[in-house]
Amino acid sequence: MRRPEGGGPHMTVLLADMGGTASRLALLRGDGGLQCAVRWRNDNYAGPGPLLARYLRDCGAPPLRAACIAVAGPVAPGAVRWTNRDWAFERGEMAALLRLPGAAALRVVNDLTALALALPGLGAAQLETLRAPVPEASGNGQALVANCGTGFNVGLVRATPAGPVAWEAELGHAALPVTVAAELGAMAGAFASIEALFSGAGLARLHASRHGGEHTAQQLVEAAGTDPAARGSVAQMARSMGLLARELVAAYLPRDGVFWAGSMARGVLGTDARADFLGALAAPGPLAQTRAAIPVAVITDDAAALGGLAALAAALP
């Protein structure tokens, strides 16, 4: 396990993006810089408490002014629970574990809320452009991020005079759009929800439905350049992502951009199948001109959500 680098007395806010598979952690200094930035696998820890306690010990146990934690699950009063992992915590107990000055110093949000809040501050080095903005197109201050990784969800952010505002969602639990079900044909019955298809496990399930066998999403993406069967499955996933993007545009009108995140999305859209994705997105139909003017990019920075958490931290008392 890699030991965190950095340290010092100015680490005042804990930033923790705790997904279904991995956690990205950093300490926000008073000058706005990050230190002790790491990515740790969740499987190595029994829960979020032991992971965060170990992290803070390795960073020298700095006193914290506050903590901003993003979790892969819906955020509601009471216990905080992950959707795709048997993890949970009580806010008061977590504040005590982190030795925060009080429960109000702990801010908990959904991980896609954090990622959506990061969108306005993303730089070119954190993105791979799939379709550039149309110069004459006018934005509306709205952008959308869709995450395909361990699970699926979206986050919408809107620019306001007071700063960006993000809307929460749990779209992964919604049913597949009829256009995507039509693309899958007889295989659609194997996917009870959007997340069942648009995730790492979903790509593996899609390939098994087409050809049988057991393969991980990573194996399929890596084989897509040489194995026709893997290429076909990855291409069908890419087309399905394009069809889903059409529905997301109609639902949210993110004229400032559609951003894809997560290991499965990065993998699929990093292959030649990106042409299948763009073709499905651009096909004729309702809102064709609107869709054609919306920029599309992949977030390549796995720790991008820390930027959204830093924005939340800046707004804390």
Contacts in CASP RR format, 6 or more apart in sequence:
PFRMAT RR
TARGET T0000
AUTHOR 0000-0000-0000
METHOD contacts of the structure
MODEL  1
MRRPEGGGPHMTVLLADMGGTASRLALLRGDGGLQCAVRWRNDNYAGPGP
LLARYLRDCGAPPLRAACIAVAGPVAPGAVRWTNRDWAFERGEMAALLRL
PGAAALRVVNDLTALALALPGLGAAQLETLRAPVPEASGNGQALVANCGT
GFNVGLVRATPAGPVAWEAELGHAALPVTVAAELGAMAGAFASIEALFSG
AGLARLHASRHGGEHTAQQLVEAAGTDPAARGSVAQMARSMGLLARELVA
AYLPRDGVFWAGSMARGVLGTDARADFLGALAAPGPLAQTRAAIPVAVIT
DDAAALGGLAALAAALP
1 40 0 8 1.000
1 44 0 8 1.000
2 38 0 8 1.000
3 58 0 8 1.000
4 25 0 8 1.000
4 36 0 8 1.000
4 37 0 8 1.000
4 38 0 8 1.000
4 55 0 8 1.000
4 58 0 8 1.000
4 59 0 8 1.000
5 35 0 8 1.000
5 36 0 8 1.000
5 37 0 8 1.000
6 35 0 8 1.000
6 36 0 8 1.000
6 59 0 8 1.000
7 27 0 8 1.000
7 35 0 8 1.000
7 36 0 8 1.000
7 59 0 8 1.000
7 60 0 8 1.000
7 62 0 8 1.000
8 35 0 8 1.000
8 62 0 8 1.000
9 62 0 8 1.000
10 29 0 8 1.000
10 30 0 8 1.000
10 31 0 8 1.000
11 27 0 8 1.000
11 28 0 8 1.000
11 29 0 8 1.000
11 35 0 8 1.000
11 36 0 8 1.000
11 59 0 8 1.000
11 62 0 8 1.000
11 64 0 8 1.000
12 27 0 8 1.000
12 28 0 8 1.000
12 29 0 8 1.000
12 30 0 8 1.000
12 62 0 8 1.000
12 63 0 8 1.000
12 64 0 8 1.000
12 65 0 8 1.000
12 66 0 8 1.000
13 27 0 8 1.000
13 28 0 8 1.000
13 30 0 8 1.000
13 64 0 8 1.000
13 65 0 8 1.000
13 66 0 8 1.000
13 67 0 8 1.000
13 68 0 8 1.000
13 310 0 8 1.000
13 313 0 8 1.000
13 316 0 8 1.000
14 25 0 8 1.000
14 27 0 8 1.000
14 28 0 8 1.000
14 52 0 8 1.000
14 56 0 8 1.000
14 64 0 8 1.000
14 66 0 8 1.000
14 67 0 8 1.000
14 68 0 8 1.000
14 69 0 8 1.000
14 98 0 8 1.000
15 25 0 8 1.000
15 26 0 8 1.000
15 27 0 8 1.000
15 28 0 8 1.000
15 34 0 8 1.000
15 67 0 8 1.000
15 68 0 8 1.000
15 306 0 8 1.000
15 307 0 8 1.000
15 309 0 8 1.000
15 310 0 8 1.000
15 313 0 8 1.000
16 23 0 8 1.000
16 24 0 8 1.000
16 25 0 8 1.000
16 48 0 8 1.000
16 52 0 8 1.000
16 67 0 8 1.000
16 68 0 8 1.000
16 69 0 8 1.000
16 70 0 8 1.000
16 309 0 8 1.000
17 23 0 8 1.000
17 24 0 8 1.000
17 25 0 8 1.000
17 70 0 8 1.000
17 111 0 8 1.000
17 114 0 8 1.000
17 303 0 8 1.000
17 305 0 8 1.000
17 306 0 8 1.000
17 309 0 8 1.000
18 42 0 8 1.000
18 48 0 8 1.000
18 51 0 8 1.000
18 69 0 8 1.000
18 70 0 8 1.000
18 71 0 8 1.000
18 72 0 8 1.000
18 82 0 8 1.000
18 87 0 8 1.000
18 111 0 8 1.000
19 42 0 8 1.000
19 70 0 8 1.000
19 71 0 8 1.000
19 72 0 8 1.000
19 82 0 8 1.000
19 85 0 8 1.000
19 111 0 8 1.000
19 150 0 8 1.000
20 42 0 8 1.000
20 72 0 8 1.000
20 82 0 8 1.000
20 83 0 8 1.000
20 84 0 8 1.000
20 85 0 8 1.000
20 150 0 8 1.000
20 151 0 8 1.000
21 41 0 8 1.000
21 42 0 8 1.000
21 43 0 8 1.000
21 149 0 8 1.000
21 150 0 8 1.000
21 263 0 8 1.000
22 39 0 8 1.000
22 40 0 8 1.000
22 41 0 8 1.000
22 42 0 8 1.000
22 302 0 8 1.000
23 39 0 8 1.000
23 40 0 8 1.000
23 42 0 8 1.000
23 48 0 8 1.000
23 51 0 8 1.000
24 37 0 8 1.000
24 38 0 8 1.000
24 39 0 8 1.000
24 302 0 8 1.000
24 303 0 8 1.000
24 305 0 8 1.000
24 306 0 8 1.000
25 36 0 8 1.000
25 37 0 8 1.000
25 38 0 8 1.000
25 39 0 8 1.000
25 40 0 8 1.000
25 52 0 8 1.000
25 55 0 8 1.000
26 34 0 8 1.000
26 35 0 8 1.000
26 36 0 8 1.000
26 37 0 8 1.000
26 38 0 8 1.000
26 303 0 8 1.000
26 306 0 8 1.000
27 34 0 8 1.000
27 35 0 8 1.000
27 36 0 8 1.000
27 59 0 8 1.000
27 62 0 8 1.000
28 34 0 8 1.000
28 310 0 8 1.000
28 313 0 8 1.000
29 35 0 8 1.000
32 310 0 8 1.000
34 306 0 8 1.000
34 310 0 8 1.000
35 59 0 8 1.000
36 55 0 8 1.000
36 58 0 8 1.000
36 59 0 8 1.000
37 303 0 8 1.000
37 306 0 8 1.000
38 55 0 8 1.000
39 302 0 8 1.000
39 303 0 8 1.000
40 51 0 8 1.000
40 55 0 8 1.000
42 51 0 8 1.000
42 85 0 8 1.000
42 87 0 8 1.000
44 51 0 8 1.000
45 51 0 8 1.000
45 54 0 8 1.000
47 87 0 8 1.000
47 89 0 8 1.000
48 69 0 8 1.000
48 71 0 8 1.000
48 87 0 8 1.000
48 89 0 8 1.000
48 94 0 8 1.000
49 89 0 8 1.000
49 94 0 8 1.000
49 97 0 8 1.000
52 94 0 8 1.000
52 97 0 8 1.000
52 98 0 8 1.000
53 97 0 8 1.000
56 62 0 8 1.000
56 64 0 8 1.000
56 98 0 8 1.000
63 99 0 8 1.000
64 98 0 8 1.000
64 99 0 8 1.000
64 100 0 8 1.000
64 105 0 8 1.000
65 100 0 8 1.000
65 101 0 8 1.000
65 105 0 8 1.000
65 316 0 8 1.000
66 100 0 8 1.000
66 105 0 8 1.000
66 106 0 8 1.000
66 107 0 8 1.000
66 313 0 8 1.000
66 316 0 8 1.000
67 94 0 8 1.000
67 95 0 8 1.000
67 98 0 8 1.000
67 100 0 8 1.000
67 105 0 8 1.000
67 106 0 8 1.000
67 107 0 8 1.000
68 107 0 8 1.000
68 109 0 8 1.000
68 114 0 8 1.000
68 309 0 8 1.000
68 310 0 8 1.000
68 312 0 8 1.000
68 313 0 8 1.000
68 316 0 8 1.000
69 94 0 8 1.000
69 106 0 8 1.000
69 107 0 8 1.000
69 108 0 8 1.000
69 109 0 8 1.000
69 309 0 8 1.000
70 108 0 8 1.000
70 109 0 8 1.000
70 110 0 8 1.000
70 111 0 8 1.000
70 113 0 8 1.000
70 114 0 8 1.000
70 115 0 8 1.000
70 305 0 8 1.000
70 309 0 8 1.000
71 80 0 8 1.000
71 81 0 8 1.000
71 82 0 8 1.000
71 108 0 8 1.000
71 109 0 8 1.000
71 110 0 8 1.000
71 111 0 8 1.000
72 82 0 8 1.000
72 83 0 8 1.000
72 84 0 8 1.000
72 85 0 8 1.000
72 110 0 8 1.000
72 111 0 8 1.000
72 150 0 8 1.000
72 151 0 8 1.000
73 81 0 8 1.000
73 82 0 8 1.000
73 83 0 8 1.000
73 110 0 8 1.000
73 111 0 8 1.000
73 170 0 8 1.000
74 83 0 8 1.000
74 110 0 8 1.000
74 168 0 8 1.000
74 170 0 8 1.000
75 108 0 8 1.000
75 109 0 8 1.000
75 110 0 8 1.000
75 113 0 8 1.000
75 168 0 8 1.000
78 90 0 8 1.000
78 91 0 8 1.000
79 88 0 8 1.000
79 89 0 8 1.000
79 90 0 8 1.000
80 88 0 8 1.000
80 89 0 8 1.000
80 90 0 8 1.000
80 91 0 8 1.000
80 94 0 8 1.000
80 108 0 8 1.000
81 87 0 8 1.000
81 88 0 8 1.000
82 88 0 8 1.000
83 151 0 8 1.000
84 150 0 8 1.000
84 151 0 8 1.000
91 103 0 8 1.000
91 106 0 8 1.000
91 108 0 8 1.000
92 103 0 8 1.000
92 106 0 8 1.000
94 106 0 8 1.000
95 102 0 8 1.000
95 103 0 8 1.000
95 105 0 8 1.000
95 106 0 8 1.000
98 106 0 8 1.000
100 106 0 8 1.000
104 317 0 8 1.000
105 316 0 8 1.000
107 312 0 8 1.000
107 313 0 8 1.000
107 316 0 8 1.000
109 168 0 8 1.000
109 309 0 8 1.000
109 312 0 8 1.000
110 153 0 8 1.000
110 168 0 8 1.000
111 147 0 8 1.000
111 153 0 8 1.000
111 305 0 8 1.000
112 145 0 8 1.000
112 147 0 8 1.000
112 153 0 8 1.000
112 154 0 8 1.000
112 155 0 8 1.000
112 168 0 8 1.000
112 169 0 8 1.000
113 155 0 8 1.000
113 166 0 8 1.000
113 167 0 8 1.000
113 168 0 8 1.000
114 305 0 8 1.000
114 306 0 8 1.000
114 307 0 8 1.000
114 308 0 8 1.000
114 309 0 8 1.000
114 312 0 8 1.000
115 145 0 8 1.000
115 147 0 8 1.000
115 155 0 8 1.000
115 261 0 8 1.000
115 299 0 8 1.000
115 304 0 8 1.000
115 305 0 8 1.000
115 308 0 8 1.000
116 143 0 8 1.000
116 144 0 8 1.000
116 145 0 8 1.000
116 155 0 8 1.000
116 156 0 8 1.000
116 157 0 8 1.000
116 164 0 8 1.000
116 166 0 8 1.000
116 167 0 8 1.000
117 157 0 8 1.000
117 164 0 8 1.000
117 166 0 8 1.000
117 307 0 8 1.000
117 308 0 8 1.000
117 309 0 8 1.000
117 311 0 8 1.000
117 312 0 8 1.000
118 304 0 8 1.000
118 305 0 8 1.000
118 306 0 8 1.000
118 307 0 8 1.000
118 308 0 8 1.000
118 311 0 8 1.000
119 143 0 8 1.000
119 145 0 8 1.000
119 157 0 8 1.000
119 164 0 8 1.000
119 259 0 8 1.000
120 143 0 8 1.000
120 157 0 8 1.000
120 159 0 8 1.000
120 164 0 8 1.000
121 307 0 8 1.000
122 259 0 8 1.000
122 299 0 8 1.000
122 301 0 8 1.000
122 304 0 8 1.000
125 301 0 8 1.000
126 299 0 8 1.000
126 300 0 8 1.000
126 301 0 8 1.000
126 304 0 8 1.000
127 259 0 8 1.000
127 297 0 8 1.000
127 298 0 8 1.000
127 299 0 8 1.000
127 300 0 8 1.000
127 301 0 8 1.000
128 269 0 8 1.000
128 270 0 8 1.000
128 297 0 8 1.000
128 298 0 8 1.000
128 300 0 8 1.000
129 295 0 8 1.000
129 296 0 8 1.000
129 297 0 8 1.000
130 269 0 8 1.000
130 274 0 8 1.000
130 277 0 8 1.000
130 278 0 8 1.000
130 296 0 8 1.000
130 297 0 8 1.000
130 298 0 8 1.000
131 278 0 8 1.000
131 294 0 8 1.000
131 295 0 8 1.000
131 296 0 8 1.000
131 297 0 8 1.000
132 295 0 8 1.000
133 257 0 8 1.000
133 293 0 8 1.000
133 295 0 8 1.000
134 292 0 8 1.000
134 293 0 8 1.000
134 295 0 8 1.000
137 255 0 8 1.000
137 293 0 8 1.000
137 294 0 8 1.000
138 255 0 8 1.000
139 255 0 8 1.000
139 256 0 8 1.000
140 253 0 8 1.000
140 255 0 8 1.000
140 256 0 8 1.000
141 158 0 8 1.000
141 159 0 8 1.000
141 255 0 8 1.000
141 256 0 8 1.000
142 156 0 8 1.000
142 157 0 8 1.000
142 158 0 8 1.000
142 159 0 8 1.000
142 252 0 8 1.000
142 253 0 8 1.000
142 254 0 8 1.000
142 255 0 8 1.000
142 256 0 8 1.000
143 156 0 8 1.000
143 157 0 8 1.000
143 254 0 8 1.000
143 256 0 8 1.000
143 257 0 8 1.000
143 258 0 8 1.000
143 259 0 8 1.000
144 154 0 8 1.000
144 155 0 8 1.000
144 156 0 8 1.000
144 157 0 8 1.000
144 248 0 8 1.000
144 252 0 8 1.000
144 254 0 8 1.000
144 257 0 8 1.000
144 258 0 8 1.000
144 259 0 8 1.000
145 154 0 8 1.000
145 155 0 8 1.000
145 157 0 8 1.000
145 258 0 8 1.000
145 259 0 8 1.000
145 260 0 8 1.000
145 261 0 8 1.000
145 299 0 8 1.000
146 152 0 8 1.000
146 153 0 8 1.000
146 154 0 8 1.000
146 155 0 8 1.000
146 198 0 8 1.000
146 244 0 8 1.000
146 245 0 8 1.000
146 248 0 8 1.000
146 258 0 8 1.000
146 259 0 8 1.000
146 260 0 8 1.000
146 261 0 8 1.000
146 265 0 8 1.000
147 153 0 8 1.000
147 154 0 8 1.000
147 260 0 8 1.000
147 261 0 8 1.000
147 262 0 8 1.000
147 265 0 8 1.000
148 198 0 8 1.000
148 199 0 8 1.000
148 200 0 8 1.000
148 241 0 8 1.000
148 260 0 8 1.000
148 261 0 8 1.000
148 262 0 8 1.000
148 263 0 8 1.000
148 264 0 8 1.000
148 265 0 8 1.000
148 268 0 8 1.000
149 199 0 8 1.000
149 200 0 8 1.000
149 262 0 8 1.000
149 263 0 8 1.000
149 264 0 8 1.000
149 265 0 8 1.000
150 199 0 8 1.000
150 200 0 8 1.000
150 201 0 8 1.000
151 172 0 8 1.000
151 195 0 8 1.000
151 198 0 8 1.000
151 199 0 8 1.000
151 200 0 8 1.000
151 201 0 8 1.000
152 171 0 8 1.000
152 172 0 8 1.000
152 194 0 8 1.000
152 195 0 8 1.000
152 198 0 8 1.000
152 199 0 8 1.000
153 169 0 8 1.000
153 170 0 8 1.000
153 171 0 8 1.000
153 172 0 8 1.000
153 195 0 8 1.000
154 169 0 8 1.000
154 171 0 8 1.000
154 248 0 8 1.000
154 252 0 8 1.000
155 166 0 8 1.000
155 167 0 8 1.000
155 168 0 8 1.000
155 169 0 8 1.000
156 166 0 8 1.000
156 167 0 8 1.000
156 169 0 8 1.000
156 252 0 8 1.000
156 254 0 8 1.000
157 164 0 8 1.000
157 165 0 8 1.000
157 166 0 8 1.000
157 167 0 8 1.000
158 164 0 8 1.000
158 165 0 8 1.000
158 166 0 8 1.000
158 167 0 8 1.000
159 256 0 8 1.000
164 311 0 8 1.000
171 194 0 8 1.000
172 193 0 8 1.000
172 194 0 8 1.000
172 195 0 8 1.000
172 198 0 8 1.000
173 193 0 8 1.000
173 194 0 8 1.000
173 195 0 8 1.000
174 193 0 8 1.000
174 194 0 8 1.000
175 192 0 8 1.000
175 193 0 8 1.000
175 194 0 8 1.000
176 184 0 8 1.000
176 188 0 8 1.000
176 191 0 8 1.000
176 193 0 8 1.000
176 194 0 8 1.000
176 196 0 8 1.000
176 197 0 8 1.000
177 194 0 8 1.000
177 243 0 8 1.000
177 244 0 8 1.000
177 247 0 8 1.000
179 243 0 8 1.000
179 246 0 8 1.000
179 247 0 8 1.000
180 188 0 8 1.000
180 197 0 8 1.000
180 240 0 8 1.000
180 243 0 8 1.000
180 244 0 8 1.000
180 247 0 8 1.000
181 188 0 8 1.000
181 189 0 8 1.000
182 188 0 8 1.000
183 236 0 8 1.000
183 239 0 8 1.000
183 240 0 8 1.000
183 243 0 8 1.000
184 191 0 8 1.000
184 197 0 8 1.000
184 206 0 8 1.000
184 236 0 8 1.000
184 240 0 8 1.000
187 206 0 8 1.000
187 209 0 8 1.000
187 210 0 8 1.000
190 196 0 8 1.000
190 205 0 8 1.000
190 209 0 8 1.000
191 197 0 8 1.000
191 202 0 8 1.000
191 205 0 8 1.000
194 244 0 8 1.000
196 202 0 8 1.000
196 205 0 8 1.000
197 205 0 8 1.000
197 206 0 8 1.000
197 237 0 8 1.000
197 240 0 8 1.000
198 240 0 8 1.000
198 241 0 8 1.000
198 244 0 8 1.000
198 264 0 8 1.000
199 264 0 8 1.000
200 216 0 8 1.000
200 217 0 8 1.000
200 263 0 8 1.000
200 264 0 8 1.000
201 217 0 8 1.000
202 217 0 8 1.000
202 264 0 8 1.000
203 217 0 8 1.000
203 220 0 8 1.000
203 221 0 8 1.000
203 233 0 8 1.000
203 234 0 8 1.000
203 237 0 8 1.000
203 264 0 8 1.000
203 268 0 8 1.000
204 214 0 8 1.000
204 215 0 8 1.000
204 216 0 8 1.000
204 217 0 8 1.000
204 220 0 8 1.000
206 233 0 8 1.000
206 236 0 8 1.000
206 237 0 8 1.000
207 213 0 8 1.000
207 215 0 8 1.000
207 220 0 8 1.000
207 229 0 8 1.000
207 230 0 8 1.000
207 233 0 8 1.000
208 214 0 8 1.000
208 215 0 8 1.000
210 229 0 8 1.000
210 232 0 8 1.000
210 233 0 8 1.000
210 236 0 8 1.000
211 229 0 8 1.000
211 233 0 8 1.000
215 223 0 8 1.000
215 230 0 8 1.000
217 263 0 8 1.000
217 264 0 8 1.000
217 267 0 8 1.000
218 263 0 8 1.000
219 230 0 8 1.000
220 230 0 8 1.000
220 233 0 8 1.000
220 234 0 8 1.000
221 230 0 8 1.000
221 234 0 8 1.000
221 267 0 8 1.000
221 268 0 8 1.000
221 270 0 8 1.000
221 271 0 8 1.000
223 230 0 8 1.000
223 231 0 8 1.000
224 230 0 8 1.000
224 231 0 8 1.000
224 232 0 8 1.000
224 234 0 8 1.000
224 235 0 8 1.000
224 271 0 8 1.000
224 272 0 8 1.000
224 273 0 8 1.000
225 231 0 8 1.000
225 271 0 8 1.000
225 272 0 8 1.000
231 272 0 8 1.000
231 273 0 8 1.000
234 268 0 8 1.000
234 271 0 8 1.000
234 273 0 8 1.000
235 273 0 8 1.000
235 276 0 8 1.000
236 276 0 8 1.000
237 268 0 8 1.000
237 273 0 8 1.000
238 268 0 8 1.000
238 269 0 8 1.000
238 271 0 8 1.000
238 273 0 8 1.000
238 274 0 8 1.000
238 275 0 8 1.000
238 276 0 8 1.000
238 277 0 8 1.000
238 280 0 8 1.000
239 276 0 8 1.000
239 277 0 8 1.000
239 279 0 8 1.000
239 280 0 8 1.000
240 280 0 8 1.000
241 260 0 8 1.000
241 265 0 8 1.000
241 268 0 8 1.000
241 269 0 8 1.000
241 277 0 8 1.000
241 280 0 8 1.000
242 277 0 8 1.000
242 278 0 8 1.000
242 279 0 8 1.000
242 280 0 8 1.000
242 281 0 8 1.000
243 280 0 8 1.000
243 281 0 8 1.000
245 258 0 8 1.000
245 277 0 8 1.000
245 280 0 8 1.000
245 281 0 8 1.000
245 291 0 8 1.000
245 296 0 8 1.000
246 280 0 8 1.000
246 281 0 8 1.000
246 283 0 8 1.000
246 287 0 8 1.000
246 291 0 8 1.000
248 254 0 8 1.000
248 258 0 8 1.000
249 258 0 8 1.000
249 287 0 8 1.000
249 290 0 8 1.000
249 291 0 8 1.000
249 294 0 8 1.000
250 286 0 8 1.000
250 287 0 8 1.000
253 290 0 8 1.000
254 294 0 8 1.000
255 290 0 8 1.000
255 293 0 8 1.000
255 294 0 8 1.000
256 295 0 8 1.000
257 294 0 8 1.000
257 295 0 8 1.000
257 296 0 8 1.000
257 297 0 8 1.000
258 294 0 8 1.000
258 295 0 8 1.000
258 296 0 8 1.000
258 297 0 8 1.000
259 296 0 8 1.000
259 297 0 8 1.000
259 298 0 8 1.000
259 299 0 8 1.000
260 266 0 8 1.000
260 269 0 8 1.000
260 296 0 8 1.000
260 297 0 8 1.000
260 298 0 8 1.000
260 299 0 8 1.000
261 298 0 8 1.000
261 299 0 8 1.000
261 304 0 8 1.000
262 299 0 8 1.000
262 302 0 8 1.000
265 298 0 8 1.000
266 298 0 8 1.000
266 299 0 8 1.000
266 300 0 8 1.000
268 274 0 8 1.000
268 277 0 8 1.000
269 277 0 8 1.000
269 298 0 8 1.000
270 298 0 8 1.000
278 296 0 8 1.000
281 291 0 8 1.000
281 296 0 8 1.000
282 288 0 8 1.000
282 291 0 8 1.000
282 292 0 8 1.000
END
